[in-house]
Amino acid sequence: MTTPYWPETAAVALDDWGASATATEGNPHMSGKVLSVNPDGSSECGVWSCTPGTRAITIPSDEFCYFLGGKGVYVHENGEEIPVSAGAAVFFPAGWTGTSIITETLTKAFMSRGD
């Protein structure tokens, strides 16, 4: 088995993942690249990026995020605000629901796992 890795994550060409279907303001557009996914689909990791805008979001599975660049804030439906920028780390539990407000193109490394 070969261990998946990127020697220079910033140099990885991201794939176009399209415009956000849940945009509420602006035209946030996503891109990313999956580094690895378990054969059974139980987890995956990679890099994700999104241009400025506001989106309604529900995170379907546990997700750990380490933000590589950009700026934004996640606002939980209970009003809790989580500001993010380069260096921030956040764990979103499955079912986390709220709003993503991106003010500068936001890029993160992520690891998500299902049940």
Phi and psi in degrees as GROMACS dihedral restraints (atoms count N, CA, C in turn):
[ dihedral_restraints ]
;  ai    aj    ak    al  type     phi  dphi    fc
    3     4     5     6     1   -97.4    20    10
    4     5     6     7     1   134.4    20    10
    6     7     8     9     1   -79.1    20    10
    7     8     9    10     1   122.1    20    10
    9    10    11    12     1   -67.3    20    10
   10    11    12    13     1   132.5    20    10
   12    13    14    15     1  -161.2    20    10
   13    14    15    16     1   157.9    20    10
   15    16    17    18     1  -118.6    20    10
   16    17    18    19     1   119.6    20    10
   18    19    20    21     1   -67.5    20    10
   19    20    21    22     1   -25.3    20    10
   21    22    23    24     1  -142.1    20    10
   22    23    24    25     1    89.3    20    10
   24    25    26    27     1   -57.1    20    10
   25    26    27    28     1   -38.2    20    10
   27    28    29    30     1   -63.0    20    10
   28    29    30    31     1   -20.8    20    10
   30    31    32    33     1   -92.0    20    10
   31    32    33    34     1    -2.8    20    10
   33    34    35    36     1   -71.3    20    10
   34    35    36    37     1   126.7    20    10
   36    37    38    39     1   -74.8    20    10
   37    38    39    40     1   123.2    20    10
   39    40    41    42     1   -87.5    20    10
   40    41    42    43     1   147.4    20    10
   42    43    44    45     1   -87.2    20    10
   43    44    45    46     1   147.7    20    10
   45    46    47    48     1   -72.4    20    10
   46    47    48    49     1   117.6    20    10
   48    49    50    51     1  -102.9    20    10
   49    50    51    52     1     2.3    20    10
   51    52    53    54     1    90.5    20    10
   52    53    54    55     1   174.9    20    10
   54    55    56    57     1   -73.2    20    10
   55    56    57    58     1   149.2    20    10
   57    58    59    60     1   -68.3    20    10
   58    59    60    61     1   129.9    20    10
   60    61    62    63     1   -79.0    20    10
   61    62    63    64     1    -9.4    20    10
   63    64    65    66     1  -116.0    20    10
   64    65    66    67     1    22.7    20    10
   66    67    68    69     1   -63.7    20    10
   67    68    69    70     1   137.6    20    10
   69    70    71    72     1  -116.1    20    10
   70    71    72    73     1   -13.9    20    10
   72    73    74    75     1  -156.4    20    10
   73    74    75    76     1   137.2    20    10
   75    76    77    78     1    75.1    20    10
   76    77    78    79     1  -162.9    20    10
   78    79    80    81     1  -134.9    20    10
   79    80    81    82     1    65.7    20    10
   81    82    83    84     1   -62.5    20    10
   82    83    84    85     1   133.4    20    10
   84    85    86    87     1  -123.7    20    10
   85    86    87    88     1   132.0    20    10
   87    88    89    90     1  -106.9    20    10
   88    89    90    91     1   151.2    20    10
   90    91    92    93     1  -146.6    20    10
   91    92    93    94     1   163.2    20    10
   93    94    95    96     1  -180.0    20    10
   94    95    96    97     1  -179.7    20    10
   96    97    98    99     1  -152.7    20    10
   97    98    99   100     1   130.1    20    10
   99   100   101   102     1   -89.1    20    10
  100   101   102   103     1   126.5    20    10
  102   103   104   105     1   -81.8    20    10
  103   104   105   106     1   -43.7    20    10
  105   106   107   108     1  -155.9    20    10
  106   107   108   109     1   145.5    20    10
  108   109   110   111     1  -136.9    20    10
  109   110   111   112     1   136.4    20    10
  111   112   113   114     1   -63.8    20    10
  112   113   114   115     1   143.8    20    10
  114   115   116   117     1   -54.7    20    10
  115   116   117   118     1   -31.7    20    10
  117   118   119   120     1   -87.6    20    10
  118   119   120   121     1     2.1    20    10
  120   121   122   123     1    76.4    20    10
  121   122   123   124     1     9.1    20    10
  123   124   125   126     1   -73.8    20    10
  124   125   126   127     1   -18.8    20    10
  126   127   128   129     1  -157.5    20    10
  127   128   129   130     1   158.1    20    10
  129   130   131   132     1  -153.6    20    10
  130   131   132   133     1   158.4    20    10
  132   133   134   135     1  -143.8    20    10
  133   134   135   136     1   157.4    20    10
  135   136   137   138     1   172.9    20    10
  136   137   138   139     1  -155.2    20    10
  138   139   140   141     1  -125.6    20    10
  139   140   141   142     1   139.7    20    10
  141   142   143   144     1  -132.3    20    10
  142   143   144   145     1   144.7    20    10
  144   145   146   147     1  -141.4    20    10
  145   146   147   148     1   147.6    20    10
  147   148   149   150     1  -145.8    20    10
  148   149   150   151     1   137.6    20    10
  150   151   152   153     1   -77.7    20    10
  151   152   153   154     1   167.0    20    10
  153   154   155   156     1   -57.3    20    10
  154   155   156   157     1   147.1    20    10
  156   157   158   159     1   152.2    20    10
  157   158   159   160     1   177.3    20    10
  159   160   161   162     1  -119.5    20    10
  160   161   162   163     1   135.2    20    10
  162   163   164   165     1  -134.2    20    10
  163   164   165   166     1   143.9    20    10
  165   166   167   168     1   -84.4    20    10
  166   167   168   169     1   130.9    20    10
  168   169   170   171     1  -135.9    20    10
  169   170   171   172     1   148.1    20    10
  171   172   173   174     1  -131.4    20    10
  172   173   174   175     1   123.7    20    10
  174   175   176   177     1   -90.2    20    10
  175   176   177   178     1   113.3    20    10
  177   178   179   180     1   -72.1    20    10
  178   179   180   181     1   -26.7    20    10
  180   181   182   183     1  -135.9    20    10
  181   182   183   184     1   161.1    20    10
  183   184   185   186     1   -50.2    20    10
  184   185   186   187     1   134.3    20    10
  186   187   188   189     1  -142.4    20    10
  187   188   189   190     1   124.7    20    10
  189   190   191   192     1   -97.9    20    10
  190   191   192   193     1   133.9    20    10
  192   193   194   195     1  -128.1    20    10
  193   194   195   196     1   135.8    20    10
  195   196   197   198     1  -121.0    20    10
  196   197   198   199     1   117.7    20    10
  198   199   200   201     1   -84.4    20    10
  199   200   201   202     1   128.6    20    10
  201   202   203   204     1   -96.2    20    10
  202   203   204   205     1   -25.2    20    10
  204   205   206   207     1  -175.1    20    10
  205   206   207   208     1   166.8    20    10
  207   208   209   210     1    90.0    20    10
  208   209   210   211     1  -174.2    20    10
  210   211   212   213     1  -147.0    20    10
  211   212   213   214     1   147.0    20    10
  213   214   215   216     1  -176.9    20    10
  214   215   216   217     1  -175.1    20    10
  216   217   218   219     1  -145.4    20    10
  217   218   219   220     1   137.8    20    10
  219   220   221   222     1  -102.5    20    10
  220   221   222   223     1   131.6    20    10
  222   223   224   225     1  -119.0    20    10
  223   224   225   226     1   112.8    20    10
  225   226   227   228     1   -67.5    20    10
  226   227   228   229     1   154.5    20    10
  228   229   230   231     1   -59.4    20    10
  229   230   231   232     1   -18.1    20    10
  231   232   233   234     1   -88.6    20    10
  232   233   234   235     1     0.6    20    10
  234   235   236   237     1   100.3    20    10
  235   236   237   238     1   -11.9    20    10
  237   238   239   240     1   -60.6    20    10
  238   239   240   241     1   131.0    20    10
  240   241   242   243     1  -106.5    20    10
  241   242   243   244     1   133.3    20    10
  243   244   245   246     1  -122.4    20    10
  244   245   246   247     1    95.5    20    10
  246   247   248   249     1   -72.8    20    10
  247   248   249   250     1   139.3    20    10
  249   250   251   252     1  -131.4    20    10
  250   251   252   253     1   144.8    20    10
  252   253   254   255     1  -161.3    20    10
  253   254   255   256     1  -179.0    20    10
  255   256   257   258     1   -51.2    20    10
  256   257   258   259     1   129.1    20    10
  258   259   260   261     1    98.6    20    10
  259   260   261   262     1   -14.6    20    10
  261   262   263   264     1   -75.6    20    10
  262   263   264   265     1   143.5    20    10
  264   265   266   267     1  -125.1    20    10
  265   266   267   268     1   134.6    20    10
  267   268   269   270     1  -138.1    20    10
  268   269   270   271     1   139.7    20    10
  270   271   272   273     1  -110.4    20    10
  271   272   273   274     1   118.3    20    10
  273   274   275   276     1  -101.7    20    10
  274   275   276   277     1   116.9    20    10
  276   277   278   279     1   -72.3    20    10
  277   278   279   280     1   154.0    20    10
  279   280   281   282     1   -51.1    20    10
  280   281   282   283     1   134.8    20    10
  282   283   284   285     1    90.7    20    10
  283   284   285   286     1    -1.5    20    10
  285   286   287   288     1   -56.5    20    10
  286   287   288   289     1   127.8    20    10
  288   289   290   291     1  -129.1    20    10
  289   290   291   292     1   136.7    20    10
  291   292   293   294     1   175.0    20    10
  292   293   294   295     1  -144.5    20    10
  294   295   296   297     1  -129.1    20    10
  295   296   297   298     1   139.2    20    10
  297   298   299   300     1  -108.9    20    10
  298   299   300   301     1   121.3    20    10
  300   301   302   303     1  -116.3    20    10
  301   302   303   304     1   108.1    20    10
  303   304   305   306     1  -104.2    20    10
  304   305   306   307     1   123.4    20    10
  306   307   308   309     1  -104.1    20    10
  307   308   309   310     1   -24.8    20    10
  309   310   311   312     1  -135.4    20    10
  310   311   312   313     1   137.5    20    10
  312   313   314   315     1   -40.0    20    10
  313   314   315   316     1   122.1    20    10
  315   316   317   318     1  -104.3    20    10
  316   317   318   319     1   132.7    20    10
  318   319   320   321     1  -128.5    20    10
  319   320   321   322     1   136.1    20    10
  321   322   323   324     1  -140.8    20    10
  322   323   324   325     1   152.7    20    10
  324   325   326   327     1   -93.6    20    10
  325   326   327   328     1   140.2    20    10
  327   328   329   330     1  -136.1    20    10
  328   329   330   331     1   155.5    20    10
  330   331   332   333     1  -138.3    20    10
  331   332   333   334     1   120.1    20    10
  333   334   335   336     1  -122.9    20    10
  334   335   336   337     1   148.5    20    10
  336   337   338   339     1  -138.7    20    10
  337   338   339   340     1   143.0    20    10
  339   340   341   342     1   -89.2    20    10
  340   341   342   343     1  -164.9    20    10
